[in-house]
Amino acid sequence: MTQRLHLVFGGELVDPQKTAFKNVDDIHIVGMFPDYESAHNAWKAEAQRTVDNAHMRYFIAHIHRLRDEEAEASPTEELGG
């Protein structure tokens, strides 16, 4: 079985319409998670915690896709689609 690692991270953006961080040194690394569900739960908790700051954004990076660049993956594979 393939191990699916997910990194949750976030920080303050220069512009809420873009994805450039205001200060890369201040990026908050929430953690690495073994499945999409736990990563999504961590992402949701951080997003809700910072909801009052429109420039704060959190992301889920699919690390397993970086390890095996030859494998095709659909955007919904994590959701069982």
Sequence and secondary structure as in RCSB ss.txt:
>XXXX:A:sequence
MTQRLHLVFGGELVDPQKTAFKNVDDIHIVGMFPDYESAHNAWKAEAQRTVDNAHMRYFIAHIHRLRDEEAEASP
TEELGG
>XXXX:A:secstr
     EEEEEEEBSSTTS  BS GGG EEEEEESSHHHHHHHHHHHHHHTTT TTEEEEEEEHHHHH TTS   T
TGGGT 
